[in-house]
Every structure is written in structure tokens, then in C-alpha cells.
Amino acid sequence: MTWPEEFAPQAIRDVEEAVDWLVDNGGPGGPHVARRMALATVEAARRAVERPLTGHMRPELLPAPFRFWAVRGYP
């Protein structure tokens, strides 16, 4: 998969680890679910770049200006 250049190396590693986990533990549909999750994550990141104030703050996890956004369909 080609990652957007805005993705930090750690972000890429995090998503790739999630993809690997889904492939290994997601049953017969794992690879398909993993690919959809990766694509949904890239799309969410693109939306965040377009609208950086989207999402919600979690000061107990990270200080401003960091915001959190759930990737729909992948709790």
C-alpha cells in the first residue's frame, strides 16, 4: 500500500501492525477487512488534513493541538 506523505513513520507502523493483526486474527475475511481498515484510515487522515479542527481533544492522552478521530466501522 502507498501511504500519504503526510503520514509519520510511526503512524505507518501503527496501521501496518493493525493490518497484520487483522490478517492473522480476522478469520477467513481478515485480509479483506484489513485492507478496508487501511483504506478507511488513509481516508480519515486525508479528511483530517483538509479540516484539522475535526475530531475531539483528549488532554488525558495528549495535549493540544492533538485531536482524535475514530475510523468508522473499526472500533
C-alpha positions as a Markdown table, in Angstrom:
| # | Residue | x | y | z |
|---|---|---|---|---|
| 1 | Met | 0.0 | 0.0 | 0.0 |
| 2 | Thr | 1.2 | 3.5 | -0.8 |
| 3 | Trp | 0.9 | 5.8 | 2.3 |
| 4 | Pro | 0.3 | 9.5 | 2.0 |
| 5 | Glu | 3.5 | 11.5 | 2.5 |
| 6 | Glu | 1.8 | 13.3 | 5.5 |
| 7 | Phe | 1.8 | 10.0 | 7.4 |
| 8 | Ala | 4.5 | 9.9 | 10.1 |
| 9 | Pro | 6.7 | 6.8 | 10.1 |
| 10 | Gln | 5.2 | 5.7 | 13.4 |
| 11 | Ala | 1.7 | 6.2 | 12.1 |
| 12 | Ile | 2.5 | 3.9 | 9.2 |
| 13 | Arg | 3.9 | 1.3 | 11.5 |
| 14 | Asp | 0.8 | 1.5 | 13.7 |
| 15 | Val | -1.5 | 1.0 | 10.8 |
| 16 | Glu | 0.6 | -1.8 | 9.4 |
| 17 | Glu | 0.6 | -3.6 | 12.8 |
| 18 | Ala | -3.2 | -3.3 | 12.9 |
| 19 | Val | -3.4 | -4.7 | 9.4 |
| 20 | Asp | -1.1 | -7.6 | 10.3 |
| 21 | Trp | -3.2 | -8.4 | 13.4 |
| 22 | Leu | -6.4 | -8.4 | 11.3 |
| 23 | Val | -4.9 | -10.6 | 8.7 |
| 24 | Asp | -3.7 | -13.1 | 11.4 |
| 25 | Asn | -6.8 | -12.9 | 13.7 |
| 26 | Gly | -9.7 | -11.8 | 11.5 |
| 27 | Gly | -10.7 | -15.2 | 10.3 |
| 28 | Pro | -11.3 | -16.0 | 6.6 |
| 29 | Gly | -12.3 | -12.4 | 5.8 |
| 30 | Gly | -9.3 | -11.0 | 7.7 |
| 31 | Pro | -7.2 | -9.8 | 4.7 |
| 32 | His | -10.3 | -8.1 | 3.2 |
| 33 | Val | -11.2 | -6.4 | 6.5 |
| 34 | Ala | -7.5 | -5.4 | 6.9 |
| 35 | Arg | -7.4 | -3.7 | 3.5 |
| 36 | Arg | -10.7 | -1.9 | 4.1 |
| 37 | Met | -9.4 | -0.7 | 7.5 |
| 38 | Ala | -6.2 | 0.6 | 6.0 |
| 39 | Leu | -8.1 | 2.4 | 3.2 |
| 40 | Ala | -10.5 | 3.9 | 5.8 |
| 41 | Thr | -7.6 | 5.1 | 7.9 |
| 42 | Val | -6.0 | 6.8 | 4.9 |
| 43 | Glu | -9.3 | 8.5 | 4.0 |
| 44 | Ala | -9.8 | 9.7 | 7.6 |
| 45 | Ala | -6.3 | 11.1 | 7.6 |
| 46 | Arg | -7.0 | 13.0 | 4.4 |
| 47 | Arg | -10.1 | 14.5 | 5.9 |
| 48 | Ala | -8.1 | 15.5 | 9.0 |
| 49 | Val | -5.6 | 17.3 | 6.7 |
| 50 | Glu | -8.4 | 19.1 | 5.0 |
| 51 | Arg | -10.2 | 20.0 | 8.3 |
| 52 | Pro | -7.6 | 20.0 | 11.1 |
| 53 | Leu | -10.0 | 21.0 | 13.8 |
| 54 | Thr | -12.2 | 17.9 | 13.2 |
| 55 | Gly | -12.1 | 15.3 | 15.9 |
| 56 | His | -12.0 | 15.7 | 19.6 |
| 57 | Met | -9.3 | 16.5 | 22.1 |
| 58 | Arg | -8.2 | 14.0 | 24.7 |
| 59 | Pro | -6.0 | 16.0 | 27.1 |
| 60 | Glu | -5.6 | 13.0 | 29.4 |
| 61 | Leu | -3.7 | 11.3 | 26.5 |
| 62 | Leu | -2.1 | 14.1 | 24.5 |
| 63 | Pro | -2.1 | 17.9 | 24.9 |
| 64 | Ala | -3.4 | 20.4 | 22.3 |
| 65 | Pro | -3.2 | 20.6 | 19.4 |
| 66 | Phe | -3.6 | 16.8 | 19.1 |
| 67 | Arg | -7.1 | 15.5 | 18.2 |
| 68 | Phe | -8.6 | 12.1 | 18.0 |
| 69 | Trp | -10.9 | 10.7 | 15.3 |
| 70 | Ala | -12.3 | 7.2 | 15.2 |
| 71 | Val | -12.1 | 5.4 | 11.9 |
| 72 | Arg | -15.8 | 4.4 | 11.3 |
| 73 | Gly | -16.5 | 0.7 | 11.3 |
| 74 | Tyr | -13.4 | -0.2 | 13.2 |
| 75 | Pro | -13.8 | 0.3 | 16.9 |
